[in-house]
Amino acid sequence: MSYIETAKVTSKGQVTIPLTIRDILKLEPGSSVMFKVTDKGVVLSPCEIIEKPVFTAQEWRKIERMVAEKGKAYKTVQNAKKHIKSL
């Protein structure tokens, strides 16, 4: 399939995706898109962003035990992870 549309870049670097293209890609308000730069140009694709949990299920169980014991407070996630690994 080949379809061509044009759009202008605003002073803020924004581009409105033409309605026809939004319909073809099934893009709705709030949809995420991915830009991939290739030798032939830029590819725009719909994508889904999945949030990766900061802690594993096993780490959460350890955290829940620490909270129940009213243990030490940590300033960063890294410090907390370091302590969790030591348990």
FENMOSUL-V961533 format. One record per backbone hydrogen bond with DSSP energy under -1.0 kcal/mol. NH is the residue of the N-H (numbers start at 1). CO is the residue of the C=O. If there is no record, write none. Layout:
nh-><NH;NH>
co-><CO;CO>
This chain:
nh-><10;13;22;23;24;25;27;31;34;36;38;43;45;47;60;61;62;63;64;65;66;67;68;69;70;71;80;81;82;83;84;85;86;87>
co-><14;10;18;19;20;21;22;28;45;43;41;36;34;32;56;57;58;59;60;61;62;63;64;65;67;66;76;77;78;79;80;81;82;84>
